[in-house]
Amino acid sequence: MFYKRIEFRNITGQKVKITDIPVVQTSDRYYFMIQARLEILISSLYNNPQEKSCYSFREYLKRKIRWSDFEDLFYEVRNHV
């Protein structure tokens, strides 16, 4: 299973890291959902100073999408690699 990580500085200069971002092909049915949710998360972290500096995208998705979609996504990612 492949994951990517993004590091950036937010509006206040705090270094923020987002880990556990699944890598899927553009033809994958979850591609758009991952891109949209990641953009929402980055936007919220960029504009607001945070207490933590490291966030798990996987944990974020657990709270934001249906459990069946979450299981399908991470099960499919494991089988594609």
Phi and psi in degrees as GROMACS dihedral restraints (atoms count N, CA, C in turn):
[ dihedral_restraints ]
;  ai    aj    ak    al  type     phi  dphi    fc
    3     4     5     6     1  -104.4    20    10
    4     5     6     7     1   138.4    20    10
    6     7     8     9     1  -130.4    20    10
    7     8     9    10     1   153.9    20    10
    9    10    11    12     1  -118.2    20    10
   10    11    12    13     1   168.3    20    10
   12    13    14    15     1  -135.4    20    10
   13    14    15    16     1   142.4    20    10
   15    16    17    18     1  -121.5    20    10
   16    17    18    19     1   135.1    20    10
   18    19    20    21     1  -125.6    20    10
   19    20    21    22     1   135.7    20    10
   21    22    23    24     1  -154.6    20    10
   22    23    24    25     1   170.8    20    10
   24    25    26    27     1  -107.7    20    10
   25    26    27    28     1   133.7    20    10
   27    28    29    30     1   -80.4    20    10
   28    29    30    31     1  -174.6    20    10
   30    31    32    33     1   -60.6    20    10
   31    32    33    34     1   -27.2    20    10
   33    34    35    36     1   -92.4    20    10
   34    35    36    37     1    -0.4    20    10
   36    37    38    39     1    93.2    20    10
   37    38    39    40     1     0.0    20    10
   39    40    41    42     1   -72.1    20    10
   40    41    42    43     1   133.0    20    10
   42    43    44    45     1   -76.2    20    10
   43    44    45    46     1   128.2    20    10
   45    46    47    48     1  -124.0    20    10
   46    47    48    49     1   137.3    20    10
   48    49    50    51     1  -123.7    20    10
   49    50    51    52     1   133.2    20    10
   51    52    53    54     1  -116.8    20    10
   52    53    54    55     1   120.9    20    10
   54    55    56    57     1  -112.2    20    10
   55    56    57    58     1   175.8    20    10
   57    58    59    60     1    61.0    20    10
   58    59    60    61     1    41.6    20    10
   60    61    62    63     1   -92.6    20    10
   61    62    63    64     1   115.0    20    10
   63    64    65    66     1   -67.9    20    10
   64    65    66    67     1   141.1    20    10
   66    67    68    69     1   -96.5    20    10
   67    68    69    70     1   119.1    20    10
   69    70    71    72     1  -129.8    20    10
   70    71    72    73     1   158.2    20    10
   72    73    74    75     1   -74.7    20    10
   73    74    75    76     1   157.0    20    10
   75    76    77    78     1   -64.2    20    10
   76    77    78    79     1   -21.0    20    10
   78    79    80    81     1   -85.0    20    10
   79    80    81    82     1    -7.8    20    10
   81    82    83    84     1   -67.0    20    10
   82    83    84    85     1   143.3    20    10
   84    85    86    87     1   -68.4    20    10
   85    86    87    88     1   -17.7    20    10
   87    88    89    90     1   -96.6    20    10
   88    89    90    91     1    -0.4    20    10
   90    91    92    93     1   -57.2    20    10
   91    92    93    94     1   -51.3    20    10
   93    94    95    96     1   -63.2    20    10
   94    95    96    97     1   -41.8    20    10
   96    97    98    99     1   -62.3    20    10
   97    98    99   100     1   -42.4    20    10
   99   100   101   102     1   -64.0    20    10
  100   101   102   103     1   -45.9    20    10
  102   103   104   105     1   -61.8    20    10
  103   104   105   106     1   -45.5    20    10
  105   106   107   108     1   -65.4    20    10
  106   107   108   109     1   -47.0    20    10
  108   109   110   111     1   -65.2    20    10
  109   110   111   112     1   -37.5    20    10
  111   112   113   114     1   -65.8    20    10
  112   113   114   115     1   -41.5    20    10
  114   115   116   117     1   -62.1    20    10
  115   116   117   118     1   -41.3    20    10
  117   118   119   120     1   -63.2    20    10
  118   119   120   121     1   -44.8    20    10
  120   121   122   123     1   -63.8    20    10
  121   122   123   124     1   -47.4    20    10
  123   124   125   126     1   -61.0    20    10
  124   125   126   127     1   -43.6    20    10
  126   127   128   129     1   -60.3    20    10
  127   128   129   130     1   -44.3    20    10
  129   130   131   132     1   -67.7    20    10
  130   131   132   133     1   -37.1    20    10
  132   133   134   135     1   -74.6    20    10
  133   134   135   136     1   -31.5    20    10
  135   136   137   138     1   -69.5    20    10
  136   137   138   139     1   -40.3    20    10
  138   139   140   141     1   -87.0    20    10
  139   140   141   142     1   -11.3    20    10
  141   142   143   144     1  -127.8    20    10
  142   143   144   145     1   129.3    20    10
  144   145   146   147     1   -63.3    20    10
  145   146   147   148     1   139.0    20    10
  147   148   149   150     1  -118.9    20    10
  148   149   150   151     1   157.1    20    10
  150   151   152   153     1   -76.1    20    10
  151   152   153   154     1   -40.4    20    10
  153   154   155   156     1   -92.0    20    10
  154   155   156   157     1   161.3    20    10
  156   157   158   159     1  -116.8    20    10
  157   158   159   160     1    -5.2    20    10
  159   160   161   162     1  -132.4    20    10
  160   161   162   163     1   129.6    20    10
  162   163   164   165     1  -129.0    20    10
  163   164   165   166     1   144.9    20    10
  165   166   167   168     1   -99.9    20    10
  166   167   168   169     1   120.0    20    10
  168   169   170   171     1   -65.5    20    10
  169   170   171   172     1   -33.5    20    10
  171   172   173   174     1   -62.1    20    10
  172   173   174   175     1   -44.8    20    10
  174   175   176   177     1   -65.9    20    10
  175   176   177   178     1   -36.8    20    10
  177   178   179   180     1   -62.3    20    10
  178   179   180   181     1   -44.5    20    10
  180   181   182   183     1   -65.0    20    10
  181   182   183   184     1   -33.7    20    10
  183   184   185   186     1   -57.0    20    10
  184   185   186   187     1   -36.4    20    10
  186   187   188   189     1   -85.5    20    10
  187   188   189   190     1   -21.1    20    10
  189   190   191   192     1  -105.9    20    10
  190   191   192   193     1   -19.6    20    10
  192   193   194   195     1  -120.5    20    10
  193   194   195   196     1   166.3    20    10
  195   196   197   198     1   -62.5    20    10
  196   197   198   199     1   145.2    20    10
  198   199   200   201     1   -60.2    20    10
  199   200   201   202     1   -39.2    20    10
  201   202   203   204     1   -63.7    20    10
  202   203   204   205     1   -39.1    20    10
  204   205   206   207     1   -66.7    20    10
  205   206   207   208     1   -39.8    20    10
  207   208   209   210     1   -60.6    20    10
  208   209   210   211     1   -47.0    20    10
  210   211   212   213     1   -63.4    20    10
  211   212   213   214     1   -43.3    20    10
  213   214   215   216     1   -61.1    20    10
  214   215   216   217     1   -44.5    20    10
  216   217   218   219     1   -60.6    20    10
  217   218   219   220     1   -52.9    20    10
  219   220   221   222     1   -76.3    20    10
  220   221   222   223     1   -24.4    20    10
  222   223   224   225     1   -71.2    20    10
  223   224   225   226     1   -43.1    20    10
  225   226   227   228     1   -65.3    20    10
  226   227   228   229     1   -41.6    20    10
  228   229   230   231     1   -60.7    20    10
  229   230   231   232     1   -42.8    20    10
  231   232   233   234     1   -62.6    20    10
  232   233   234   235     1   -37.5    20    10
  234   235   236   237     1   -80.0    20    10
  235   236   237   238     1   -19.9    20    10
  237   238   239   240     1   -79.0    20    10
  238   239   240   241     1   -17.5    20    10
